[in-house]
């Protein structure tokens, strides 16, 4: 991921996409569909660019925006890294998943 300039995730359905968080920690901005889950991982206009799911022209426009503007790409990548480290540290994700599994197992 660290070798990438842009991470792209065109999707119709996601949970919280760990791949976006992984690329963010590497300082890579994201271009992705504006859907539930992804909108939690990407702060539009600050850590990446979002487009309507299925909108190929919107995907192309977002990618070209970042391809054509290295400074914007760098600034978004840095913002993505800081945001991911602040809001999604691995210990919080792990603790949350363990709590969810414990809750689900207690129900059965």
C-alpha positions in Angstrom: 0.0 0.0 0.0 2.8 2.4 0.9 4.0 2.3 -2.8 0.5 3.4 -4.1 -0.4 6.9 -4.9 -4.2 6.4 -4.7 -6.3 3.6 -3.2 -9.5 3.0 -5.2 -12.6 1.0 -3.9 -15.6 1.1 -6.2 -18.2 -0.8 -4.3 -21.9 -1.2 -3.9 -21.8 -2.7 -0.4 -19.2 -2.6 2.4 -19.0 -2.9 6.1 -16.1 -0.8 7.5 -13.5 -1.5 4.8 -10.2 -2.3 6.5 -8.4 -1.8 3.2 -9.2 1.9 3.3 -7.9 2.2 6.9 -4.7 0.2 5.9 -4.0 2.5 2.9 -4.8 5.6 5.1 -2.2 4.5 7.7 0.3 4.3 4.8 -0.6 7.9 3.8 -2.5 7.0 0.7 -5.7 8.9 -0.1 -8.8 7.0 -1.2 -11.2 7.3 -4.1 -14.3 5.2 -3.3 -18.1 4.8 -3.6 -20.2 7.0 -1.4 -21.9 4.2 0.6 -22.4 3.1 4.2 -19.2 2.0 5.7 -16.9 3.8 3.3 -18.3 7.1 4.4 -17.2 6.2 7.9 -13.6 5.5 6.7 -13.2 8.4 4.3 -13.8 12.1 5.1 -14.9 13.4 1.8 -12.7 16.2 0.4 -10.2 15.8 3.3 -8.9 12.2 3.2 -10.2 11.1 -0.2 -12.9 11.6 -2.8 -16.2 9.9 -3.0 -18.5 9.3 -6.0 -22.0 7.8 -6.3 -21.9 4.0 -6.5 -22.1 2.8 -10.2 -21.1 6.3 -11.5 -18.1 5.5 -13.8 -17.8 9.1 -14.9 -17.7 10.2 -11.2 -15.0 7.5 -10.5 -12.9 8.7 -13.5 -13.3 12.4 -12.4 -12.2 11.6 -8.9 -9.2 9.6 -10.0 -8.1 12.2 -12.5 -8.5 14.9 -9.8 -5.9 13.2 -7.6 -3.7 12.0 -10.5 -3.5 15.6 -11.8 -2.8 17.2 -8.4 0.1 15.7 -6.5 -0.1 18.3 -3.7 -3.8 17.5 -3.1 -2.9 13.8 -3.2 -0.1 14.4 -0.6 -2.3 16.5 1.6 -5.2 14.1 1.6 -2.8 11.2 2.3 -1.3 12.9 5.3 -4.8 13.8 6.6 -5.9 10.2 6.0 -2.9 8.9 8.0 -3.6 11.2 11.0 -7.3 10.5 11.0 -6.8 6.7 10.8 -4.3 6.7 13.7 -6.6 8.9 15.8 -10.0 7.3 15.1 -9.1 3.7 14.1 -6.1 2.5 16.1 -5.8 -1.3 15.8 -6.3 -1.9 19.6 -9.7 -0.1 19.4 -10.8 -2.1 16.4 -9.7 -5.4 18.0 -11.4 -4.5 21.3 -14.6 -3.6 19.5 -14.6 -6.9 17.5 -14.0 -8.9 20.6 -16.8 -7.1 22.5 -19.2 -7.8 19.6 -18.2 -11.5 19.4 -18.7 -11.8 23.2 -22.1 -10.2 23.0 -23.2 -12.5 20.1 -21.9 -15.6 21.8 -23.7 -14.7 25.1 -27.0 -14.5 23.2 -26.7 -18.2 22.2 
